[in-house]
Amino acid sequence: MQLRVGRVGVKPPNIRDVARRAEVSVASVSRVLNGAGPVTEVTRRKVMEAVEALQYIPHSGARSLSTSRTQTVGVILPDLYGEFFSELIRGIDLAARARGYHLIVSSSHDDAGKAAAAVRSMRGRVDGLILMSPHASVGQAAAGLTGDLPVVRLNDGAVEPDCPSIVVDNHGGAMIAVRHLIELGCREIVHISGPAANPEAEARLAGYLQAMADAGLDARVMEGDFDQASGRRAGQALARGSRPAEAVFAGNDMMALGVMLALQDEGLHCPDDVAVVGFDDVPLAALVRPALTTLRSDIAGTGRCALERLMGLIEGKQDVGRQVVRPELVIRASTRGRTP
């Protein structure tokens, strides 16, 4: 007889029903659903097929009492707006769902007090925390309240070397971008920097300055704010200024896209008049025309890796040290058509 969940007079399926249908023990079903203990791939597949067929929904409260886990992880980001954060959350969420976990997501707005409040609100509600903060003071304020809660930190270059963390080689990536433009014959290369006091922006600026100095070229820096509007303002200023630019290396993709829009508005062509390179490789970078040359740091992959490392900590595995993501240059039409 087929059970229909929600039908009057019919009890919803329980864990014993799943075990019977999968022809395994209740303990095996529990291990599969809780991610605790060894199970074979055949057993895992049989259990998940039974769960799907019966539309079984584990009782989260009972599971939490039996495992001392909430099956939830917290994610605190400096902001939730924009393609970068959307892609990062997507990667975390895909990995979490594969583990049967849910997310609680909050924003610190790069404020130490708000970051601390977010941590307090999650204590007791999550099994672990992914914390991203480009500002050391914000990250330290939040991390100081986590106690024995497992934590993985993202893009925090100031974090202790033995703390589980993932950082992008912003300095090295910026040097790759500038060297690419120099190889194309560009000499007047302008950098649109990210917000002041942002360590990621500072590292990308430092990489630009070193690459320009190594080539014996004069640096030209314009301030931006990691958003499209600031890139567009910088692009307009360049197009209307008396000193032309042959190329622009923007501190992130959104500013690079703003620069390209401004150039188009002013009647300039990319890359023939001005070549443009961004940083991050957000999904939109491949969709605009011309498609944007950029440094790929695999945003979703970084989120997925952070979740997997956090799950290891939750399960009691040892995990120390900083993992460095080396950006990869992705050459597209915003520089490809230009020749030395």
N, C-alpha and C positions, 0 to 999 in steps of 0.2 A: 504494500500500500504506500502510495506517495504522500508524504507529509507536505502540507502547505502552511508555511509560516504566516502567522497572523490570522489564520482562519479560526473562527469561534469554535471552541471545544477541542481544538487540536493543540497539543503542547509543542512548543518549539523544540527542535532537536538539541540534544545535549552531547557531551563529549563521549559518552558510551555509545550513542548512535553512530557517531563518526568512527569510533574504533571498530564497531561491528561491520560497518559498510566497507571500511578499508581492510578488514581482516587483520588488524594489528591490536596490540594491547593499548589500554588507556594511557599507560605510561609513555608509550611511543608517540601517541597523539600529543600528549602534553609536551614532550621534548621538541617535537616539530613546531608546535604553535608558540612555545616560549623561547625557542632558539637556544635551549639549554641542554647540553648533553649530546653525545654522538648518535646520529641516525644515518642509515644508508640513503642514497639518492632514490632508490626504489621505494623505500618506506615513506620518505618525504613526499614523493609524487603521489602515492596512493592516498596519503592523508589529505593532501591539498585537493585532490580530485573528489574525495568524499565530502570535504568541507564545502566545495563549490556545489556539488550535487544536492546536498542537504540545506544549503544556504545557512550553514552554522555560523553563529556570531559568538565568539568567546566572551564570557562575562569579564569585563575588564577589572571590576572590583575584586572578584574572587581571584583572578589571576595575579593581581597586584599583591593580595594578601599572601598567596602561596609562594610567590617568587621575590617579594620585596621590591618589585619593579613596577613602574607605571606604564612601560611600553611607549614612553614619550621622551623626546629630546628637545632641548631648548636651543634656539638660534638667536643671537643678539648681533645685529648689524648696525653700522653707523647710519644707514638710510635704507629705505625700502623702495625708493623711486629710481627708475632707470633700468636700462637693459642689462647692465652688469649685475645688479643685485637680483633681478628676475632670473637670470641665467644661473647664478650661484644657488639660489633657493631651489631651482628646478633640479639641479644636480644632487643637492642634499635630499630633496624629497623623494626622488626616484630610488636612491639608495636606502632611504628609511623605509619606504613602502615595501621594498624587497625583503626587509628584515621584520616586517610587521609592526613597524614603529610609526608614530605620529609626530608632528612638529608643533611646537609653540614658537612663533616668531615675533620678535620685538625689535624696536629701533632705539639706539642710544642718542641719535642726533649728535654724535661726537661730543657728548656732555657727560662728565664723570658722574654727576649726581643722577642723571637719568639712566646711565648704564648700571649703577649700583641698585637703583630702584627696580630695574628689570630683573636683575639677578635675584633680589629678595622675593619678587613675585613668583619666580620659578622654583625656588627652593621647596623641596617636598613634592613638586609636581612633575619633575623631570628626572630621568636617570643619568643624564649627562648634558653637557653644554658645549656648543660651538660658539666661540666668541671672536668677532672680527672688529678690530679697532685700529685705524692707522695712527692714532695718537697714543703714545705710551702711557700718559697719565690716565686716560680713560680706560685703557685695557687693564692697567694695574689696579685701579679703583674697583673695577668689576671683579677681576680675578681674586682680589683680596677677600671677597665675601663668599667665594664658592666653597670654602671649607674642604671636605673630602669628596666633593662632587667631581667626577671625571670631566676634564675640560681639554678641548683642542682649540688652539688659537690660530687665527688666520691673519696673514699680512701684517704681523706685528714684529717689526725688525728689532724692537727693544726687549723682546721676551728673552728669558734666561735660556741659554743653549740647551739645557737638558729638559726643557718643557716641551711636551708634544705640540708641535706647531708646523704650519705650512706657510712659506713666504715665497713671493715672486722675486726673481733677480731683476729688479727694476733698473738698476744701474747698467748691468750687462745688456739688457734688452734695448735700452736707449742708445747705447753705443752701436749695436747692430743696425738700428734704424738710421742713424746718422751716417754710418759707413756705407750703407746702401745708397743713400742720396749722393754721397761723395763719388762713389763708383759710377753714378750716372752723369757725372760731370758738374754737379751743382756745387756752387761755392757760397752763394748768398743763401744760407740755410737759417731759417727763423724757428725758434722753439716757442710754442705756446705752453706755458707752464701750468701746473695745477695750483690749488690754493696754497697760500703761504702756511708754513708750519705743519704741512701734511708730509710725513716722512716718505710716503710713496712718491709724491710729487717732487720732493727734494732729491730723492735718489735718481729719478728720471732726468731731472735737471742736471745733476752732477755727471751722469753718463753722457749727456749731450755736450756739456762743457769740456769733458775730457776728450771726447772724440774730435771735437772742433779744434782743440789745442794740439792734439796729436797730428792733425792735418795742417796745422799752421793757419787756420782760418779764424776770422773774427766772429765771436758769438753775438747773436742778437736774440734777446729774450723779451717776450711779451707776457704779461700776467693773465692767467685764465682762472676758471673756477671749476673745472671738470664737468661743465655743462655745455650744451649746444649753444646757448645764448652768448656765453663768453667767447667761444670759438668764432661765432659769427661776427661779433664786434671786432675781434682781432683781425679777421679776414678782411673786413671792410676797411680798417685802418691801413692794412698793408696795400690793398688795391688802390686806395686813394692817396697814399703817401708818395713822397718824392724819391725814396730809395726803394727800388724794386726788390722783390724776393724771387729766387729761383725755386725754392722748396720750403715746405713747412713740415716740421716734426711736432705734432701735437701730443700733449701729455696723456691723452686718452682718445678713444674713438669718437666720443660725443663731441668733443671740441674739434676734432678733425672734420667731422661731418658739418659742423657749423662753419668752419673755414671754407669748405667746398661750396656750400650754399652761397656764402658771401661772394666768392670768386665768380660764381655763375651769375649772380645778380649784377656784378660789375662788368660783365662782358668778357671775363677772362676764362681761359680753358685749362682744364686739368687733365693730363700733366704737361701739355705743351707750353703753357705760360708758367704755371706753378705746380710742381709735384707735391703730393701730400701723403704723409705717413701718420698713422695713429698708433694706439697701443691698447690691447685687450682682446680684440677680435670678437666684439659683440655680434649677435646674429645679423643686425642691420648692416654691418660693414660689407657683407657680401651681396646685399640686395640693392644698394644705391648704385647710381650710374654717374660717373665711373665707379666701379667697385673699389673699395678702399684697401690699399696696402697697409698692413698693420702687423703688430707683434702678437702672436697667439699665445695666450697663457692657459688655454683650456679651462675656462671658467667653470663650466658644469662639471668637468672632470675633477677640478680642485674641490668643489663641494662634495662630490661623491667620495673622494679620498678622505676628506675630513670626517664624513659620517662613518666610513669604515674604520678609521683609526679610533674614533670615539667609541664605536661598538666594541672594539678590542679592549679598551680601557674599562668599559662597563662590565665586560666578561672577565675582568681580572688579569688581563694580559699586560706584560710590561711594555711600555712604549715611551721612549725618551728621545729627545733630539729634534733638531730642526730639519724639515724637508724643504729643499729649495726647488722651485719650479723654474726651469730655464725657458724663457719665451722663444718662440720660433717665428722667423720672418715669413709672412705670407704675402707674396708679391701679387698684386692685382693691378687693375687698369689705372689707378691713380698715380702710378709711377711707371708701369710697364712700357708704355708707349714712348717714353722719353729716352733719347739716345745721347751719349756723351758728345 
